[in-house]
């Protein structure tokens, strides 16, 4: 199952956000995830509407 990524506010590393939805569409605004596995800071998930179809994610 595909998972949205987050970008760390501190070290700018990409890491799994923990958000994964199957066969649906969601709109996300101002979401955070963490801690960053590299430095322990909080990361941000990009805002947008996402389609989770099969094993892929598409941003509208």
C-alpha positions as CSV (number, residue, x, y, z in Angstrom):
1,X,0.0,0.0,0.0
2,X,1.5,3.4,-1.0
3,X,2.2,5.9,1.7
4,X,2.6,9.7,1.5
5,X,6.0,11.2,2.3
6,X,6.8,14.0,4.7
7,X,9.7,16.5,4.4
8,X,11.6,17.3,7.6
9,X,11.5,20.9,8.6
10,X,15.0,20.7,10.0
11,X,17.2,18.4,7.8
12,X,14.9,18.3,4.7
13,X,15.0,14.5,4.6
14,X,12.0,12.7,3.1
15,X,10.4,10.0,5.3
16,X,7.1,8.0,5.4
17,X,4.3,10.1,6.9
18,X,2.3,7.2,8.2
19,X,-0.7,8.2,6.0
20,X,-1.8,5.5,3.6
21,X,-5.3,5.1,2.3
22,X,-6.5,2.5,-0.3
23,X,-9.0,3.1,-3.1
24,X,-10.0,6.6,-2.1
25,X,-9.4,10.3,-2.5
26,X,-8.3,12.7,0.3
27,X,-7.5,16.4,0.7
28,X,-4.8,17.3,3.1
29,X,-4.0,20.8,4.5
30,X,-1.3,21.8,7.0
31,X,-0.5,18.2,8.2
32,X,2.6,17.3,10.0
33,X,4.4,13.9,10.7
34,X,7.2,12.8,12.8
35,X,9.6,12.4,14.3
36,X,12.1,12.4,11.4
37,X,14.1,9.2,11.6
38,X,17.3,11.1,10.8
39,X,17.2,14.1,13.2
40,X,14.0,13.7,15.3
41,X,12.3,16.9,14.1
42,X,8.8,17.3,12.7
43,X,8.1,17.1,9.0
44,X,5.3,18.5,6.7
45,X,3.2,16.7,4.2
46,X,2.5,18.7,1.1
47,X,-1.0,20.2,0.8
48,X,-3.3,18.8,-1.9
49,X,-5.9,16.3,-3.0
50,X,-4.5,12.8,-3.5
51,X,-6.0,9.8,-5.2
52,X,-4.9,6.4,-3.9
53,X,-5.5,3.9,-6.7
54,X,-4.1,0.3,-6.7
55,X,-0.5,0.7,-5.6
56,X,0.0,4.3,-6.6
57,X,-0.7,7.9,-5.4
58,X,-1.6,10.7,-7.8
59,X,-1.8,14.4,-6.7
60,X,-4.5,16.5,-8.4
